Amino acid sequence: MKLLKIPFLLVWRLWFYILMFATIIIMVPFLIVLTAKVEYYPTFWKMIRLWAKILVYGMGFSIRLEADEVLEKNKSYMFCPNHASLMDPFILIVLSKNPIVFVGKQELVKIPIFGFFYKRVVIMVDRNNPKSRKRVYEMAKKRFKNGVSMGIFPEGLVPTENIVLAPFKNGAFSLAIEFEIPIVPQVYYDAKRLFSWNFFKGGPGVLRVHQHKFIPTKNLNISDKNSLRQQTFDIIYNDLLNDKKYMKDTNRPNNEREFKSPLS
């Protein structure tokens, strides 16, 4: 029965890439204009949300959000979801009406067409270069206005599928403390199971998301970043550990492939 599903899964996966690149090509004239100035970013975000909805719903997914706390309009946040699927950034984009700026790796600039727009809207970082990290702070300071938020997948990679949650890096928490913006821990239970990097598993379904109560950072200093990081990690880790569907998929055999995330 599993062998009969493989051709359909491959066609379904191919449909994702057709849908993604076809919509990018259609949007190119608008993207050229909307990425020209930082002031256009809120309008750009509306278009990107529409694009993300086309991809998520066009693949046969629906999103079911459980929110312990609701986002306020025109307020900045640091979104910190777990990362296990290419679909994760699109889930985050669909969920947030508030514009989000991502911090990502500069290697993606090399991708034709995509790289041109990527470097104009994403804050790029080279972790081996101290000057690059300083540039992230400077650019973030300019962006945290009028409710623009930031999204960082704190694991910094897509871990092997037998890992519940990879250790977090410090970047998101240092920035959140520096700019006194609350951490929004989000748990994505189903993206790894339904849309993993394994092309021979998955399928349409419901993507469950748990948005936990926000973690305030006001009055914290940079020496608190490790405890803030651990607090966020524990919230997400314990939630994943208690989800039967997530753990059943995590504990299946041969989950040993590791992928670097472009949005770390």
PABAZA-990811 format. One record per residue (C-alpha): residue in one letter; x, y negated, z; residue number from 1. Coordinates in Angstrom, 2 decimals. Layout:
<sites>
{'A', {X, Y, Z}, NUM}
...
</sites>
This chain:
<sites>
{'M', {0.00, 0.00, 0.00}, 1}
{'K', {2.88, -2.36, 0.84}, 2}
{'L', {4.45, -1.71, -2.57}, 3}
{'L', {1.21, -2.73, -4.28}, 4}
{'K', {1.32, -6.07, -2.46}, 5}
{'I', {4.83, -6.99, -3.68}, 6}
{'P', {3.86, -8.27, -7.19}, 7}
{'F', {1.13, -10.46, -5.68}, 8}
{'L', {3.52, -11.83, -3.03}, 9}
{'L', {6.10, -12.70, -5.69}, 10}
{'V', {3.50, -14.49, -7.83}, 11}
{'W', {2.23, -16.31, -4.72}, 12}
{'R', {5.77, -17.45, -3.86}, 13}
{'L', {6.40, -18.56, -7.43}, 14}
{'W', {3.18, -20.59, -7.27}, 15}
{'F', {4.63, -22.54, -4.30}, 16}
{'Y', {7.68, -23.69, -6.28}, 17}
{'I', {5.59, -24.50, -9.35}, 18}
{'L', {3.21, -26.52, -7.17}, 19}
{'M', {6.06, -28.31, -5.39}, 20}
{'F', {8.10, -29.33, -8.42}, 21}
{'A', {5.10, -30.13, -10.62}, 22}
{'T', {3.72, -32.54, -8.02}, 23}
{'I', {7.14, -34.15, -7.53}, 24}
{'I', {7.40, -34.83, -11.26}, 25}
{'I', {3.91, -36.37, -11.27}, 26}
{'M', {4.83, -38.58, -8.31}, 27}
{'V', {8.18, -39.80, -9.69}, 28}
{'P', {6.98, -43.23, -10.94}, 29}
{'F', {5.30, -43.97, -7.60}, 30}
{'L', {8.25, -42.66, -5.60}, 31}
{'I', {10.68, -44.93, -7.43}, 32}
{'V', {8.67, -47.95, -6.31}, 33}
{'L', {7.76, -46.78, -2.81}, 34}
{'T', {11.32, -45.80, -1.88}, 35}
{'A', {12.79, -49.10, -3.07}, 36}
{'K', {12.21, -50.94, 0.23}, 37}
{'V', {11.87, -49.89, 3.86}, 38}
{'E', {8.74, -52.08, 4.08}, 39}
{'Y', {6.98, -49.71, 1.68}, 40}
{'Y', {7.54, -46.68, 3.92}, 41}
{'P', {4.01, -46.57, 5.45}, 42}
{'T', {2.52, -46.40, 1.94}, 43}
{'F', {5.16, -43.85, 0.92}, 44}
{'W', {4.15, -41.76, 3.95}, 45}
{'K', {0.52, -41.66, 2.83}, 46}
{'M', {1.62, -40.24, -0.52}, 47}
{'I', {3.93, -37.70, 1.13}, 48}
{'R', {1.08, -36.58, 3.43}, 49}
{'L', {-1.13, -36.03, 0.39}, 50}
{'W', {1.68, -34.02, -1.22}, 51}
{'A', {2.14, -31.93, 1.93}, 52}
{'K', {-1.60, -31.22, 2.10}, 53}
{'I', {-1.57, -30.06, -1.53}, 54}
{'L', {1.28, -27.65, -0.73}, 55}
{'V', {-0.13, -26.33, 2.55}, 56}
{'Y', {-3.74, -25.93, 1.46}, 57}
{'G', {-2.76, -25.02, -2.11}, 58}
{'M', {-0.92, -21.99, -0.70}, 59}
{'G', {-4.05, -20.83, 1.07}, 60}
{'F', {-3.13, -22.02, 4.56}, 61}
{'S', {-5.21, -23.87, 7.11}, 62}
{'I', {-3.85, -25.58, 10.23}, 63}
{'R', {-5.40, -25.14, 13.66}, 64}
{'L', {-4.03, -27.66, 16.16}, 65}
{'E', {-4.29, -27.40, 19.93}, 66}
{'A', {-3.19, -30.77, 21.33}, 67}
{'D', {-2.60, -31.23, 25.05}, 68}
{'E', {-2.04, -34.92, 24.35}, 69}
{'V', {-3.10, -37.06, 21.40}, 70}
{'L', {-0.81, -39.32, 19.39}, 71}
{'E', {-1.41, -43.05, 19.62}, 72}
{'K', {-1.51, -45.14, 16.48}, 73}
{'N', {1.49, -47.45, 15.88}, 74}
{'K', {3.57, -45.78, 18.58}, 75}
{'S', {6.93, -44.09, 18.00}, 76}
{'Y', {7.64, -40.49, 19.00}, 77}
{'M', {10.41, -37.92, 18.68}, 78}
{'F', {8.85, -34.77, 17.19}, 79}
{'C', {10.69, -31.57, 18.16}, 80}
{'P', {9.14, -28.40, 16.66}, 81}
{'N', {10.65, -24.93, 16.48}, 82}
{'H', {11.93, -24.07, 13.01}, 83}
{'A', {11.40, -20.73, 11.30}, 84}
{'S', {10.05, -21.48, 7.81}, 85}
{'L', {10.29, -23.74, 4.79}, 86}
{'M', {6.67, -24.64, 5.53}, 87}
{'D', {7.51, -26.26, 8.90}, 88}
{'P', {8.29, -29.80, 7.64}, 89}
{'F', {5.07, -29.84, 5.63}, 90}
{'I', {3.05, -28.80, 8.69}, 91}
{'L', {4.55, -31.68, 10.67}, 92}
{'I', {3.84, -34.15, 7.86}, 93}
{'V', {0.21, -33.05, 7.56}, 94}
{'L', {-0.34, -33.39, 11.31}, 95}
{'S', {1.00, -36.92, 11.74}, 96}
{'K', {-0.77, -39.99, 10.39}, 97}
{'N', {2.03, -42.03, 11.95}, 98}
{'P', {4.98, -42.28, 9.51}, 99}
{'I', {7.89, -40.01, 10.42}, 100}
{'V', {11.51, -40.41, 9.37}, 101}
{'F', {13.52, -37.20, 9.24}, 102}
{'V', {17.20, -36.78, 10.03}, 103}
{'G', {18.74, -34.43, 7.47}, 104}
{'K', {21.98, -33.14, 6.03}, 105}
{'Q', {23.70, -35.05, 3.24}, 106}
{'E', {24.30, -31.90, 1.14}, 107}
{'L', {20.74, -32.06, -0.24}, 108}
{'V', {21.60, -35.25, -2.13}, 109}
{'K', {23.13, -32.97, -4.79}, 110}
{'I', {19.74, -31.45, -5.75}, 111}
{'P', {18.53, -33.00, -9.06}, 112}
{'I', {15.57, -35.44, -8.78}, 113}
{'F', {14.83, -34.40, -5.19}, 114}
{'G', {18.23, -35.63, -4.02}, 115}
{'F', {17.68, -39.07, -5.53}, 116}
{'F', {14.62, -39.69, -3.34}, 117}
{'Y', {15.97, -37.73, -0.39}, 118}
{'K', {18.87, -40.12, 0.17}, 119}
{'R', {16.52, -43.11, 0.02}, 120}
{'V', {14.11, -41.99, 2.75}, 121}
{'V', {15.98, -39.53, 5.00}, 122}
{'I', {18.58, -40.60, 7.56}, 123}
{'M', {21.53, -38.43, 6.59}, 124}
{'V', {24.08, -37.18, 9.08}, 125}
{'D', {27.47, -35.49, 8.90}, 126}
{'R', {28.01, -33.94, 12.34}, 127}
{'N', {31.79, -33.75, 11.76}, 128}
{'N', {32.04, -37.50, 11.24}, 129}
{'P', {31.68, -39.78, 14.31}, 130}
{'K', {30.98, -42.76, 12.03}, 131}
{'S', {28.07, -40.87, 10.49}, 132}
{'R', {26.52, -40.31, 13.92}, 133}
{'K', {26.87, -44.01, 14.69}, 134}
{'R', {25.15, -44.80, 11.38}, 135}
{'V', {22.20, -42.59, 12.42}, 136}
{'Y', {21.70, -44.73, 15.53}, 137}
{'E', {21.88, -47.96, 13.54}, 138}
{'M', {19.40, -46.78, 10.91}, 139}
{'A', {17.06, -45.32, 13.53}, 140}
{'K', {16.98, -48.67, 15.32}, 141}
{'K', {15.75, -50.34, 12.14}, 142}
{'R', {13.11, -47.66, 11.53}, 143}
{'F', {11.57, -47.54, 15.02}, 144}
{'K', {9.20, -50.38, 14.27}, 145}
{'N', {5.46, -50.49, 13.69}, 146}
{'G', {4.94, -46.94, 14.93}, 147}
{'V', {7.49, -45.15, 12.77}, 148}
{'S', {8.53, -41.91, 14.49}, 149}
{'M', {11.37, -39.45, 13.99}, 150}
{'G', {11.28, -35.72, 13.30}, 151}
{'I', {14.19, -33.44, 14.18}, 152}
{'F', {14.21, -29.64, 14.31}, 153}
{'P', {16.51, -29.35, 17.32}, 154}
{'E', {17.67, -25.80, 16.55}, 155}
{'G', {19.59, -27.24, 13.58}, 156}
{'L', {19.01, -24.07, 11.53}, 157}
{'V', {16.47, -21.42, 10.72}, 158}
{'P', {17.62, -18.62, 13.05}, 159}
{'T', {17.53, -14.94, 12.26}, 160}
{'E', {13.98, -13.70, 12.53}, 161}
{'N', {14.73, -11.53, 15.56}, 162}
{'I', {15.58, -14.67, 17.57}, 163}
{'V', {12.70, -16.21, 19.53}, 164}
{'L', {14.28, -19.68, 19.58}, 165}
{'A', {17.85, -20.78, 18.81}, 166}
{'P', {19.76, -23.08, 21.22}, 167}
{'F', {18.98, -26.78, 20.79}, 168}
{'K', {21.45, -29.43, 19.72}, 169}
{'N', {21.69, -32.79, 21.50}, 170}
{'G', {20.88, -35.23, 18.69}, 171}
{'A', {17.12, -35.56, 19.12}, 172}
{'F', {17.39, -36.03, 22.87}, 173}
{'S', {20.18, -38.60, 22.74}, 174}
{'L', {18.14, -40.65, 20.26}, 175}
{'A', {14.93, -40.31, 22.29}, 176}
{'I', {16.71, -41.59, 25.41}, 177}
{'E', {18.48, -44.35, 23.53}, 178}
{'F', {15.23, -45.75, 22.13}, 179}
{'E', {12.95, -44.74, 25.03}, 180}
{'I', {10.51, -42.79, 22.87}, 181}
{'P', {8.66, -39.71, 24.19}, 182}
{'I', {9.49, -36.20, 23.07}, 183}
{'V', {6.62, -34.32, 21.39}, 184}
{'P', {7.23, -30.56, 21.76}, 185}
{'Q', {5.37, -28.69, 19.02}, 186}
{'V', {5.12, -24.92, 18.72}, 187}
{'Y', {4.59, -23.32, 15.29}, 188}
{'Y', {3.51, -19.72, 15.87}, 189}
{'D', {2.71, -18.40, 12.41}, 190}
{'A', {4.92, -19.97, 9.73}, 191}
{'K', {7.67, -17.36, 10.19}, 192}
{'R', {5.16, -14.52, 9.88}, 193}
{'L', {3.19, -15.95, 6.96}, 194}
{'F', {5.86, -17.86, 5.00}, 195}
{'S', {9.32, -16.66, 6.02}, 196}
{'W', {12.42, -16.59, 3.84}, 197}
{'N', {11.65, -12.92, 3.17}, 198}
{'F', {9.72, -13.01, -0.11}, 199}
{'F', {8.26, -9.55, 0.55}, 200}
{'K', {6.19, -10.51, 3.59}, 201}
{'G', {3.56, -13.10, 4.43}, 202}
{'G', {0.44, -14.42, 2.81}, 203}
{'P', {-2.31, -17.03, 3.23}, 204}
{'G', {-3.74, -17.53, 6.70}, 205}
{'V', {-4.16, -19.82, 9.68}, 206}
{'L', {-1.12, -21.75, 10.92}, 207}
{'R', {-1.58, -22.29, 14.65}, 208}
{'V', {0.15, -25.26, 16.26}, 209}
{'H', {0.37, -26.15, 19.96}, 210}
{'Q', {1.25, -29.76, 20.67}, 211}
{'H', {2.33, -29.93, 24.32}, 212}
{'K', {2.12, -32.89, 26.64}, 213}
{'F', {4.69, -35.49, 25.73}, 214}
{'I', {7.90, -35.79, 27.73}, 215}
{'P', {8.62, -39.43, 28.68}, 216}
{'T', {12.17, -40.74, 28.34}, 217}
{'K', {11.77, -44.20, 29.81}, 218}
{'N', {14.27, -44.88, 32.62}, 219}
{'L', {16.43, -41.93, 31.57}, 220}
{'N', {20.08, -42.45, 30.69}, 221}
{'I', {22.36, -40.56, 28.33}, 222}
{'S', {23.59, -38.30, 31.15}, 223}
{'D', {20.05, -36.85, 31.30}, 224}
{'K', {20.15, -35.53, 27.73}, 225}
{'N', {21.08, -31.97, 28.72}, 226}
{'S', {18.24, -31.62, 31.21}, 227}
{'L', {15.82, -33.19, 28.71}, 228}
{'R', {17.01, -30.76, 26.04}, 229}
{'Q', {16.57, -27.78, 28.39}, 230}
{'Q', {13.12, -28.94, 29.48}, 231}
{'T', {11.97, -29.15, 25.87}, 232}
{'F', {13.56, -25.79, 25.02}, 233}
{'D', {11.87, -24.05, 27.97}, 234}
{'I', {8.42, -25.38, 27.00}, 235}
{'I', {8.68, -24.11, 23.42}, 236}
{'Y', {10.49, -20.87, 24.27}, 237}
{'N', {8.01, -19.78, 26.96}, 238}
{'D', {5.07, -20.58, 24.70}, 239}
{'L', {6.50, -18.48, 21.86}, 240}
{'L', {7.38, -15.67, 24.26}, 241}
{'N', {3.75, -15.44, 25.36}, 242}
{'D', {2.29, -15.28, 21.85}, 243}
{'K', {1.65, -11.67, 20.84}, 244}
{'K', {1.60, -12.26, 17.07}, 245}
{'Y', {4.83, -14.26, 17.11}, 246}
{'M', {6.65, -11.72, 19.25}, 247}
{'K', {5.41, -8.74, 17.24}, 248}
{'D', {6.88, -10.32, 14.10}, 249}
{'T', {10.06, -11.33, 15.92}, 250}
{'N', {10.65, -7.82, 17.27}, 251}
{'R', {10.19, -5.99, 13.96}, 252}
{'P', {13.36, -4.31, 12.59}, 253}
{'N', {15.83, -5.79, 10.07}, 254}
{'N', {15.30, -9.46, 10.98}, 255}
{'E', {18.92, -10.44, 10.52}, 256}
{'R', {19.09, -13.13, 7.83}, 257}
{'E', {20.12, -16.62, 8.89}, 258}
{'F', {19.48, -19.89, 7.03}, 259}
{'K', {20.68, -23.41, 7.56}, 260}
{'S', {17.91, -25.96, 7.83}, 261}
{'P', {18.14, -29.10, 5.66}, 262}
{'L', {16.21, -31.02, 8.32}, 263}
{'S', {18.19, -30.64, 11.49}, 264}
</sites>
